[in-house]
């Protein structure tokens, strides 16, 4: 019986040097899509309510009000979602998985007895996942754009608390997708803390200079307390009968009609 000679080299998908190389970058990108997709399907997470906001806001900082409000709003959303009739998990609170506003949102959802998602990003200054994430729903990303994709894919609403460059980047990404109708469903966007946002972004100036249309201001609303924000969500969100998991907001092709 002839013996089959082998080179002794590892299989490509078991070769750590290859997987970390430039040549394997497409595989790493695909993995950052398929890994979370598998996790959401296993956990039967249908859709999410995404919280954005600063990692620098703690429950003891000068801006602690925003921490407590994010925690309370996430708690209220989770209690509401748990009372919805569905065999899958609807309107699950999702954050960037780190500290500050992200921790507050995951904490409030956890305290209400719900599942809660964290999409963490590997950074030179290490961002550690907060302790309130549901096991199996904490995901680590290397690529910012794949992390953003997952924020948008399952989002049924977006709540944006005060934040810096990262928060502004995430907010304008979703606003651009909504403005250009690249999502096949509307995503309510709530800017929490109206005084902050009106000072940071002069929306009226953007309209006055012709950079955006007056109608673009209808893409978002302002809220200043958790109860008001919850009421806005409840008025805009109507659970559909499709309980397929996960519920993905597909990108709209140029050939598709707007309706």
C-alpha positions in Angstrom: 0.0 0.0 0.0 1.5 3.3 -1.1 1.9 6.0 1.5 0.7 9.6 0.7 3.5 12.0 1.3 2.6 15.3 2.9 4.7 18.5 3.0 4.2 19.0 6.7 2.8 22.5 6.0 -0.4 23.4 7.9 -3.7 23.7 6.1 -4.2 27.3 5.0 -7.2 27.9 7.3 -5.1 26.7 10.2 -2.0 28.7 9.3 -1.9 31.6 11.8 0.9 33.4 9.8 -1.1 33.3 6.6 -4.4 34.4 8.3 -2.6 37.4 9.8 -1.0 38.3 6.4 -2.1 41.0 3.9 -3.1 38.2 1.5 -5.7 36.9 4.0 -7.3 40.3 4.7 -10.5 39.4 2.7 -10.9 36.3 4.9 -10.6 38.4 8.1 -13.1 40.9 6.8 -15.6 38.1 5.9 -15.1 36.5 9.3 -16.1 39.8 11.0 -19.4 39.6 9.1 -20.1 35.8 9.4 -19.0 35.5 13.1 -21.6 38.0 14.5 -24.2 36.7 12.0 -23.8 33.2 13.5 -23.9 34.7 17.1 -27.1 36.6 16.4 -28.8 33.7 14.8 -27.9 31.4 17.7 -29.2 33.9 20.3 -32.3 34.6 18.2 -31.7 38.3 18.3 -34.0 39.8 15.6 -33.2 43.5 15.8 -31.5 46.1 18.0 -31.8 49.6 19.5 -28.3 51.1 19.2 -26.9 53.5 21.7 -24.0 55.7 20.8 -22.1 58.1 23.1 -18.9 59.0 24.8 -16.7 56.4 26.6 -15.5 59.3 28.8 -18.8 59.7 30.7 -19.0 57.8 33.9 -21.5 57.6 36.7 -19.4 59.8 38.8 -18.1 62.3 36.2 -19.4 65.9 35.7 -21.5 64.5 32.8 -22.9 61.7 35.0 -26.5 62.7 34.2 -26.1 61.3 30.7 -24.8 58.0 32.1 -27.8 57.7 34.4 -30.2 58.7 31.7 -28.7 56.1 29.2 -29.0 53.4 31.9 -32.6 54.3 32.6 -33.6 54.5 29.0 -32.0 51.2 28.2 -33.9 49.7 31.1 -37.2 51.0 30.0 -36.7 49.9 26.4 -35.8 46.4 27.6 -38.8 46.1 29.8 -41.0 47.2 26.9 -39.4 44.8 24.5 -39.8 41.9 26.8 -43.6 42.4 26.8 -43.8 42.1 23.1 -45.3 38.9 21.7 -42.5 37.2 19.8 -40.5 34.0 19.9 -37.3 35.9 19.2 -35.6 38.8 21.0 -36.8 42.1 19.7 -35.3 45.6 20.2 -32.2 44.4 22.0 -30.1 47.1 23.4 -26.8 47.3 21.5 -23.7 49.5 22.2 -20.1 49.7 21.2 -19.3 47.5 24.2 -16.9 49.7 26.1 -17.3 52.1 29.0 -19.2 55.3 29.5 -22.5 55.6 27.7 -21.9 52.2 26.2 -21.6 50.6 29.6 -24.6 52.5 30.9 -26.8 51.2 28.1 -25.7 47.6 28.5 -26.1 48.0 32.3 -29.6 49.2 32.1 -30.7 46.5 29.8 -29.0 43.8 31.9 -30.7 45.1 35.1 -34.1 44.8 33.3 -33.3 41.1 32.7 -32.8 41.4 29.0 -30.1 40.4 26.6 -27.7 43.1 25.5 -25.1 43.4 22.7 -21.6 44.8 22.6 -19.7 45.5 19.3 -16.2 46.2 20.7 -13.3 47.6 18.7 -9.6 46.7 19.2 -7.7 50.0 19.7 -4.1 51.0 20.5 -5.5 52.3 23.8 -7.3 49.2 24.8 -11.1 49.4 25.1 -12.2 46.6 27.3 -15.7 45.1 27.0 -17.9 46.2 29.9 -19.1 43.6 32.3 -22.8 43.9 31.4 -22.7 42.2 28.0 -24.6 39.0 27.4 -22.4 36.0 27.0 -22.2 35.1 23.3 -23.3 38.6 22.3 -20.0 40.4 22.9 -18.1 40.7 19.6 -14.6 42.0 18.9 -13.8 43.9 15.7 -10.5 44.9 14.1 -12.1 46.8 11.2 -14.2 49.9 12.0 -16.2 49.6 8.8 -17.3 46.0 9.7 -18.3 47.2 13.1 -20.3 50.0 11.6 -22.0 47.6 9.2 -23.3 45.5 12.2 -24.5 48.7 14.0 -26.6 49.4 10.9 -27.6 45.9 9.9 -29.9 45.1 12.8 -30.7 48.6 14.0 -34.4 49.6 14.2 -33.6 52.8 16.0 -30.5 54.9 17.0 -30.1 56.9 20.2 -27.1 59.2 20.3 -25.9 60.6 23.6 -23.3 63.3 23.8 -19.9 62.2 22.5 -16.8 63.1 20.6 -15.2 62.2 17.3 -16.3 58.6 17.4 -19.9 59.4 18.2 -20.0 62.1 15.5 -18.6 59.6 13.0 -21.2 57.0 13.9 -24.0 59.5 13.9 -23.2 61.0 10.5 -22.7 57.5 9.0 -26.3 56.5 9.8 -27.6 60.0 8.8 -26.0 59.6 5.4 -27.4 56.2 4.9 -30.9 57.5 5.8 -30.5 60.7 3.7 -29.4 58.8 0.6 -32.0 56.0 1.2 -29.5 53.3 1.3 -31.6 51.4 3.9 -34.7 49.6 3.1 -36.5 50.7 6.3 -36.5 54.0 8.2 -34.4 54.1 11.3 -35.7 56.6 13.9 -32.7 58.7 15.2 -32.9 60.4 18.6 -30.3 62.9 19.6 -30.3 62.9 23.4 -29.6 66.2 25.2 -30.9 68.8 22.7 -28.8 71.7 24.1 -25.6 69.7 23.6 -26.4 68.7 20.0 -27.7 72.2 18.9 -24.4 73.7 20.2 -22.1 71.0 18.7 -23.8 70.9 15.3 -25.4 74.0 13.8 -28.1 72.2 11.7 -29.8 75.4 10.7 -26.5 76.7 9.3 -26.2 73.6 7.2 -29.6 74.3 5.7 -28.9 78.0 5.3 -25.7 77.3 3.4 -27.4 74.7 1.2 -25.4 71.8 2.5 -28.5 69.8 3.4 -32.2 70.2 2.6 -34.8 71.4 5.1 -36.4 68.0 4.9 -33.2 66.4 6.2 -33.9 67.8 9.6 -36.8 65.4 9.8 -34.3 62.5 9.8 -33.8 62.9 13.6 -35.6 64.1 16.8 -34.4 65.5 20.1 -35.1 64.1 23.5 -34.1 65.3 27.0 -35.4 62.6 29.3 -35.8 58.8 29.2 -39.6 58.8 29.2 -39.8 61.1 26.3 -37.3 59.1 24.3 -39.1 55.9 25.0 -42.4 57.5 23.8 -40.8 58.5 20.6 -39.6 55.0 19.9 -42.9 53.4 20.7 -44.7 55.9 18.4 -42.3 55.0 15.5 -41.6 51.3 16.0 -44.3 48.8 15.1 -43.2 45.2 15.5 -43.7 43.3 12.2 -44.8 39.7 11.9 -41.5 38.6 10.4 -39.6 36.8 13.1 -36.8 35.6 11.0 -33.4 36.1 12.7 -31.7 38.3 12.2 -33.7 41.0 10.5 -31.2 42.5 8.1 -31.6 46.0 6.6 -30.3 45.3 3.1 -28.5 48.0 1.1 -30.7 49.3 -1.7 -29.4 49.0 -5.2 -29.5 51.9 -7.6 -32.1 50.0 -9.7 -34.6 49.6 -6.9 -37.4 52.1 -6.5 -37.7 54.3 -3.4 -41.0 52.8 -2.3 
